[in-house]
């Protein structure tokens, strides 16, 4: 299939993007990497009247390393972030997970913020946002605001972005030398995860985040746990995710993966 008829705007400034979003509202879609949006347009799952291309805006194509946070602009491609020299030092969990995002070809075009805008519950980047306690920077012609991952991701492929807002950037806390681990199970490498888990050591114990099961990535913070206490916590978490059967896996299989992968990752980061 081919997209329905639409108008195309190659934005020359961020202000032009805000004006177009304010005028068109829900009839406009922002094009960054396009790895998810173009497929939706071709299948006519999305039928905007206006497509706003932001990929030539240099002010959105930036990675800023501040003292305690890393800010990633809306134009930063996944491959660019993966190749950033300071990634392993500043964001080791992101360095572990990014190679599992799609394939080399899709990472060369897809953007970090574009994955968040799509908000697939099986995608790795929304999981990282929640696991690290990051923030999404939203901006319109009238205001700026920031939302944490739990408030931004509101459902399956649904976010709290208003119709006139652009995801301008995201910011992630620098991890420093804290221990972390990532693992996922998918039918093939590069496919969306059946279950993905991220764990990191915290001041009080450990944090485990799980994607691919609930409608949004979910996170739990626990004190140092081991043995039956850890098994009980993982079992309770697995049931709270309300897994469902689908064409890729059964709910029981997903719960078993949460228990098994979660146990391995928690033990790894607490060594």
Secondary structure, 3 states (H helix, E strand, C coil): CCCCCCEEEECCCHHHHHHHHHHHHHHEEEECCCCCHHHHHHCCCCCCCEEEECCCCHHHCCEEECCCEEEEECCCEHHHHHCCCCHHHHCHHHHHHHCCCCCHHHHCCCEHHHHHHHCCCCCHHHHHHHHHCCEEEEECCCCEEEEEHHHHEEECCEECCCCCCEEEEEEEECCCCCCEEEEEECCCCCCCCCEEEEEEECCCEEEEEEECCCCCCEEEEEECCCHHHHHHHHHHHHHHCCCCCCCCCCHHHHHHHHHHHHHHHHHHHCC
